[in-house]
Amino acid sequence: MATPNYGYEKRQKELAKKRKKEDKLRAKADRKLGISSPGLAPDDPETDVASLEHDPPTVPEAPTKNG
């Protein structure tokens, strides 16, 4: 039986960690520059997060007893 190559496993783990950190930094930089995510339309009131922060959703009035 072959012995496990712990050095290789450790290197792969380090590379994955480095890749994840770079992706995170890239996403942070994109957010800072104002690049929107692919699923959101910038001026669509239903998906635009900025418009949701400023304009709370409207709640329909509760029906009254008389009508």
ABEGO torsion letter per residue (X at the ends): XBBBBAAAAAAAAAAAAAAAAAAAAAAAAAAAAGBBBAABBAABAAABAAAAAABBBBBBBBBBAAX
